[in-house]
Amino acid sequence: MKTILLNANRLLPSNELEKVEVLIEDNKIIKIASQIPDKVENYIDIEGKLLLPGLIDVHIHLREPGGEHKETIKTGTMAAARGGYTTVCAMPNTNPVPDHPEALTSLLSKIADDAHIRVLPYASITKSLKGEERTDIQSLIDAGAFAFTDDGVGIQTADQMYQAMKDAARHNTTIVAHCEDNSLVYGGVLHEGEVSERLSLPGIPSLSESVQIARDVLLAEATGCHYHVCHVSTKESVRVIRDAKKAGIHVTAEVSPHHLLLNETDIPDDNADWKMNPPLRSTEDQQALFDGLMDGTIDLIATDHAPHATEEKAVGFKEAPFGIVGLETAFPLLYTHLVLKGKMTLYQLVERMTEKPAATFQLPYGKLEEDSVADITVIDLEKEETIHRETFYSKGKNTPFDNWKVKGIPVLTMVNGVVVYEEAKQHEEA
């Protein structure tokens, strides 16, 4: 079937908007022009809203299998579609862990049945995420693994990471790392700093992250592996990654919206909706993350969407699990607090949520051009809303951004030429 999108505003690198029409046939963008004379079966009037390539998130948690009370593939991808995402990459800390081809094949079958958008699953570096016996990378690639990570737990020994990187380099795949040296965590539940002292809670030193990144970039240099650092949170980590890139080491990195927009001083009290790993750091760390994102040290923005059941988060910092949700709030929060406040341009934000993630992982998405896959996100830049956790499609309601006012709301999401979310339609059905 052919579809034409009418009255769309395409964003140019100059940050100007260009009025266009877009012809889509099946799953491809066939033509982009000021006017398209073709007669087609289906027209969608965008009404002057912003047309973007579909957003890409390379770091989310869908919890299924094994954690369906927190999130499912269905609810997590519905939340992603509402947030404007067309491709997400799911972490392997599920039960069972996708550490062998049969588990990964079963997961892909469930994704094919239930997912509303494209889901690319990671496989684990070690069996059961225990950091002991490594998985068979080739068989997992053959089964459909996107890349490899033990996210949630850092690889604790240099030898284990060294061997994994050698394997990854040999098979031309990527090692993605949650960086945390357990010997330096000391039972911490938030950043070691003024707020941990005020709340009398054990803190997590910045060194626990940066020291492992420093180890890993040297291992990446030795092996030639593509090494990607998850959710960077400290100024020392930014410095190490910047130096590694200058040295020509193949390292890339991501930062989360919450680490860009919040710091430890924003934590109001012993409320676990503010508990995430890595934790919110100091104001100096927050500024270093933004500077790193702007100068290219940090390549892209990823949400680390980590849903938990409400009762699990209601027990305070010491007992609650780490993590907050982010798929439904990321773009409006970043547009409102970075673009509208003049800290970065709209094009720079979009680039770091579409083109950069695609380029980092060599994905054929993140482009709005003729002959590209018809993954499209439509944003109403003028629409203003207040974030209410009760309205989330995600099962997880754990967010520190409840009641924040935001602008720039995703109103339509299309994957492979098929509309998977349309705000107006959702309201009509409500």
Secondary structure, DSSP 8 states (H G I E B T S, - for coil): -EEEEEEEEEE-TTS-EEEEEEEEETTEEEEEES------SEEEE-TT-EEEE-EEEEEE---TTT-TTT--HHHHHHHHHHTTEEEEEE-S-SSS-S-SHHHHHHHHHHHHHH-SSEEEE-B-SBGGG-SSSB--HHHHHHHT---EE-TTS----HHHHHHHHHHHHHTT-EEEE----GGGTTT-SEESSHHHHHHT--EE-THHHHHHHHHHHHHHHHHT-EEEE-S---HHHHHHHHHHHHTT--EEEEE-HHHHH--GGG--SS-GGG--SS----HHHHHHHHHHHHHTSS-EE---B----HHHHTT-TTTS-S----TTTHHHHHIIIIITTTSS-HHHHHHHHTHHHHHHTT-S-S--STTSB--EEEEEEEEEEE--GGG-SSS----TTTT-EEEEEEEEEEETTEEEEEHHHHHHH-
